[in-house]
Amino acid sequence: MVGTTIEWYDFFIFGTASALVFSKLFFPSYDPVTGTLASFATFAVGLFARPLGGFVFGHFGDRVGRKSMLLLSLFLMGVPTVLIGLLPTYNEIGVWAAVLLVLLRICQGVAVGGEWGGAVLMAVEHASVEKRSLFGSLPQVGTPAGLIISTIVFSVASSLPEDVFLNWGWRVPFLASIVLIALGVFVRSKVAESPAFLAAKTSGETVALPSVRVFTAYPRPLLLAIGAKLAEVTLFYLVTVFVLQYATSKLGIPKSYILNSILLAATLCLFMIPFSGYIAGKFGLRRIYGIGTILLAIAAVPAFLALSTGDALAIRLAIVICLGGIYPLMFGAQPALYSAQFPTNIRYSGISLGVQFAAAIGGGLAPIIATTLLAATGGTLAIGLYLSGLAVLAGLCVLAMKKPQATTL
């Protein structure tokens, strides 16, 4: 959980900077809408790189082990993050600033794409049968925890005078990562390898090409995992990137107010995610996940209509309810449910590919699609319908998933 918190902190500060800084410092020659799209596209590159991370780290995670991949992913995330904090801007080196930003973002995407599968498997595969759901939800807490830390840091940085913030203040969250990475490496070096993986390796059950086996022998679980993930990952990035940019630049709501609203939702997630994991273990993983998709399908349209009102309190309530209350029901149940869909010898590859393809499709495109829908329709209703439709799809995919059994792992 500590390591996951650090990795997501690194990944999220880029998203916040995409909404608040990068369009001005790295794409200043564009008009406001095009500059925003270019900034969001650079952000999306990191999510598009996540399937590559899932493929590479999944392969070696199933062949070599979970622990070594977790340590490697920390380095691959931390070094590019610090380098982003040192990057010269467009005014200093021209278009090369954007090129280098994209390349470093790709490294971040590969790292986080490989990290998630190993982190949740270390928790699920170490846990007893009755605690798999709860333990599997704990690394997920790293996502809101990383979001909280990144939001606090950027909230403080953005309170600086505008010229100071754009000059050097935005760099501090990136440079601070070097301390967190050292902590993460220390913690993860103390964790034992997964007993389920060791048992599979000892018995000779490992396969030469785990990802190929996933595509050829388990295409149905893979597609269902992708479909079930789309709604919650789209919700997450719509709130943390698109809503942040829209509310601050178009509606004139102070950055600190929206960042604090996201902070409230993320704080609620700290408790709701393990609670979701706990009740999913009691009442069924598919049931709790499915309830989350139903609630999102109902709430998506009202939430985005609230955004169009421009009322700050209504927007805060929408953020807290959707991100803090509904999102955890899906996110907390996800690790144990997805782990049960694949055998041990291809599990790292299977869950990583499913989640990271969905992240690329849903999360990577979410801010771009939302900005395009807004420009085309002039309102936020279409964005709410888009998210509601994905929630219906997710619910159907969860319903079609294999019911986890006590002997699945």
N, C-alpha and C positions, 0 to 999 in steps of 0.2 A: 504493500500500500504506500509506503514511504517513497519507494522508487517510482511508482506510477504517478504519485503526486508531483514529483520533480519533473518527470517527462512531460506531463500535461501542462505544467506551468510554462515550460519552454514553448510548447506548441501553441498555447492560448495567447501568450503575449504577442505573437505574430498576428493573430486574428484581431486583437484589440488595436494593434498598430495599423493594421490594414484599414480599419474603420476610421481611425483618428489622424494618422500621420502619413502613411506611405503615398497616398494620392497627391499630397502636397510636395513631398520631398523627392519622390522617385518618378512621378509621372506628372510634373507640373505643366507640361506643354499642352495637355489635353483640356477640353472643356470639362466642367464639373462632373457631368454624368459619365462621360467617357473615361475620365480619370478615376472615378469610383469603380467603374467596371474593370479597368486595368488593374487597380489595386486588389479587387476581389478575385480577379483571375490569378494573380500572383499568389494570393492566399489559397485558392483552389488547387494550385499545382501541388501543394503539400499533401492534400487529400488524394489527388490523382496518383501520387507516388506511393501511397500506402499499400495498394495491392502488391507492388514490387517488394516492399518490405515484408508483407505477409508471405509471399512466395519464398523469398530467400531465407528469412529467419525461420519460417515454418519448416523448410527443408532440413536445415541444420538442427532445428529444435527437435524434430522427430528422429534425426539420425545421430546427433552428438549429445543433445541434452537441453533441458529448459534453462538451467542456471547460466551457462556460458552466454547464451543469447541475450539474457536480461542485462548482463554486464556490458556486452558489446553495444546494445541499443542505447544505453546511457551515454556512452562516449560519442556515438554517432549523432545523438541529439544535442549534447552539450556543447561540443566544439563549434558546430555551425551557428548555434544560438549566440555564443559569445562573439563570433565573427560578424554577425549581423549588427551587433551593437557597435562595431568598429567601422562599418561600411561608410565610405564617402557617399554623398548624395548626388543627385542629377546635376546640380549646379557646379559640382566639383569635378566629376569625371564623365558627365553626359550619360549616354544610354548604357554604358557599362555598369552603372550603379544598379539599374533594373535587372540586367543580365546576372550580375553576381547575387542579387537578392533572390532571384528565381532559383539559381543553382543551390544556394544554401537552404532554401525552402524545400527543395527536392530531398536533400539529405535529411532534413527534419521529418519529412513525410515517410521516407523509408524507415527511419528509426522508430517512429511511433507505430507504423504498420507492423513492425516485427515485435514490438514490445508487448502489445496487449495480450496476444495469445499466450505467451510464456508466463506473464504475470498471473492471469486468471487460472491457468492450469496448475501453477505451483500451489495456488490456494485450494482449488477443487481436488486435485489429486493427492494432496496431503490430508484432506479432511476425512472424517468418518462419514458413513453413509447418511446419518441423520443431520449432519452439519454441512453437507456440500453446498447447499443453496446459500446458507448464511455466509460461509467462508468465501464462496465464489463472489459474493457481492462486495466483499471488503476491498479488493483491489479497485473496484469500480468507484469507491469513495475517493480514490485518487483524482478522478476527473473533476468533481466539484471542488475538492481541496486545492487542486492546481489552479482552477478557475478563480477561487477566492483569493489565493495569494497573488495571482497575476492581476486581478481586478483591483485589489488594495494597492499594489505597487503602482499601477497605472493611474488609479484615482489620485494618489498623492502626487505623482509626476505631473498629471494634467492640471493640478491646482496651481502649478507654477505659472508665471506670466507667459502668455502665448508665445512670445519670441524666444524665451528661455526654453520652454518645452520643446519647440520645434528645432532649436539649436542643439541642445544636448540632453534635455530632460528625458526624452523618449528612449535614449540609449541605456539609461540606468537599469531598467528591468532586464534587458538582455545581458548586460555585463555581470549583473548579480548572479546569473546562472552558474558561474564557475564555482561558487561556494556550495550551491545546492547539489551540483553533480558530484563533488567530492564526498558529500554526505551520503548520497545515494549509492555510490560505489562501495563505500564502507559497509553500509547496511546489507546490500545484496550479496557481498562476498561472504557473509556469515550464514546465508540460507542454504540448507541442504538440498540436494537434487531431488526431483520428484520420485517418490517410491514407485508409482505406476510406470514411469518411463524406465526406471532401472529394472523393474520386473520384465518389461517387454524386451529390453535389450539383452538381458541375461538369457531369456528363453529363445532368442534369435528371431523375434517377431518383427524387427525393424525392416523396412522396405527401402529399396534403392532410390526410388523417386516418389516420395509421399504425395506431392502435389498432383502428379500424373494419376496416381491411384484415386485421389479425391475426384478428379474430373471424370475418370472412366468408370469407377465403381460406385461413387456416391454423388452423382449429379443432383439428385432430388434433394437431399439434405442441404447441399450447398446453395441451391437456388432458393429454398425455403428460408435459409439463414439470411440471405441477401434481402429477400422480400420483407422479412420480419424486422430487419434492422432499419430499413429505409425511413420509416416514419419518425422514430425517436432521434436519429442522427440529423435528419432534416430540421426537426423542431429545434434541436440544440443550436445548430449553426444559424438558423434564422434569427433566433433570439440574441445570441452572443455576438453576431456580426452584423446582419442586416438591420435588425431593430435598433441596435446601438447607433449605426450610421444614420438611419432614416430619422430617428427621433432627435438626434443632436443637430444634424445638418439641415433637415427639411422642416422640422417642427420647432426648432430653436430651444428645445429642452436642454438644460445644462448637462454636460457630459457626466458630472459627478452624480447627478440624480439617477440617470440610467445605469451607470456603473454600480451605484449602490443598490438599485433594484435587482440587478443581476446578482449582486453579492448576497442579498436577502434570499433569493431563490436558491443559490448555491449552498448557503448555510442550511437551509431546510433540507436540501439533498443529502447533506452529511448524515442526517438522521433517517431520512426516508429510504435511502438506498439499502442500508442494512436491515431496516424494518421490512422492506419489500422482500429481501432475501430470506428473512426469517419466516414471514407469513407464506411465502411461496413454498418453503420447505414443509409447512404445515398443511396447506390447502391445495398445493399443486402449482408447479412452475408455469404450465400453459395457462392455467386459469387466471393467475395474477397478471401475467404478461398480457393476456387477452383483455382483461378489464382495463388495463392501461390504454390499449389501442382503441377501445370503445369510447373511453372518456376523451381521448384526444380527438377522435372523429367528431364528437359532439362540440368540444370546446374550441376547435381551431378557428372556425369562422367568427364567432363572437370575439375571440381574442384579437384577431386582426382588424375587425371592425372597430374595436376599442382603440387600436393604434391610429386609425384614420380620424378619430375625433380630436386628437391632439391634446386630450386631457391627461395630464401627467399622472394623476392618481389611478385612473382607469388603466393606463399603460403599465403602471407598476403592478397592479393587481393581476393583469393578464400574464405578465412575466412570472410572477411568483406562483400563480396557480398552475400554469402549464409546465414551467421548467422545474419548479420546486415540488409540485404535488403529483402531476401526472407522469412526467418523464421518469422518475425513479421506479415506478411500478414496472416499467419495461426494462429499464437499465439494470436494476438489481437482480432480476430473475434471469437475465441473459446468460451469464457464464455457465451456470450449472445446466441450463436447458440446452445450450449449444454444444457443450462438452459431451452430453449424452447422445448426440446425433452421430458421433464418429468414434471408431475404435482408437485405442491408445496409440498405435503405431503411425497413424496419420492425423491424430487429433489436433496437434499444433497447426499443421497446414490447413486442415479443414475449417476450423473456427476462424483462423486468421484470414483466409481468403474470403470467407463469407462476410465477415465484419468489414474488412477493408475494401472490398468491392462496393459494398453498400455505402461506406463512408465517402468513397470517391464519387459515386453517383448521386447520393443524397446530400451529404454535407458539402462536397466540393462545388456542386452546382446550385445549392440552395440560395446563397446570396445573389448569384448571377441571375437565376430564374426569377427570384423575387423582384430584383431591380428591373428586369425586362418586363415582367407583368405589371409592375407599377407604372412604368413609362407607357405601356400599351393601353392600359385601362384607366389610368389616372386615379386609381383607388386601391385599397388593400383587400377587397373582397375576394378577388381571384387568388391571392396568395393563401388566404384561409381555406378556400376550396381545394387548392393544390395540396395543402398539408392534410386536410381531412380525407382526401382520396387516398393518400399514402397510408393513413392510419387504417382505413378499411382493408387495403391490401395486406398490411402487416397482420391484422387480425385473422384474415383467411389463411395466411402462411403459418401462423402459430397453431391454428386449429388443425392443419394438415401435418404438423410435426409429430415425430414419434414420441410417445409418452415415456419419460424417463423411468427406468426401473432401478431397484436397489442394486442390482448386479451390473448395471450399464458400464461402470468404470472398472 
